Amino acid sequence: MAAVRGARKTSLEVYPYAVTAELEELEIGGTMRYWVVFLPAKLQKKAPFAAKKKLRMRGVVGGPGGKPVSMAWQVSRDRHYVMFGRALARSLGLALGYSVDIAFDVVDPDDVDVPEELREALDQEPDWEKLWSALTPGKQRGLAHMVRSVESPELRAQRAVDVMRAVEAGNVPGPPRRRRE
């Protein structure tokens, strides 16, 4: 299958790890299916992956000129994998069975990639920076994703303000909670 290529130029030499693997489907719990790339067995045996724990990563998907990403290597059945949402896969021209190039580095587990528009909103409102700092890294990543997922820079800026106003009002936005029955 074809490797994925992007339009943005990015130097891959800055990343200590490089993986080329097939995009596969992983079934969890008999009902949930995810598109994933598994870490090759050779790399799985080396530190820090040998510890068999979730690891945050930042890198580039798609080889030179690919798309910058911030993701997590998760663990299932003693193997690390990274999930690809359908939107990310489509933006890279991926389908199941395609070969995917990932160059990356392992980063601090509390690392959060804050979009420029959200950073500007936080810088303009000192109280918002305090509220932001009080959120867990997971909540911060979710809110950052809500801002980053908007295509237009103007709408991203407005979304950043809306998100922080909601946090300020005590209503941390996020996906609806599923009811367990």
Secondary structure as UniProt FT lines:
FT   TURN            13..14
FT   STRAND          17..22
FT   STRAND          24..28
FT   TURN            29..31
FT   STRAND          32..38
FT   HELIX           41..44
FT   TURN            47..48
FT   HELIX           49..51
FT   STRAND          55..61
FT   TURN            64..65
FT   STRAND          67..76
FT   TURN            77..78
FT   STRAND          79..84
FT   HELIX           86..91
FT   TURN            92..93
FT   TURN            96..97
FT   STRAND          99..107
FT   TURN            109..110
FT   HELIX           116..124
FT   HELIX           126..134
FT   HELIX           137..148
FT   HELIX           153..168
FT   TURN            169..170
//
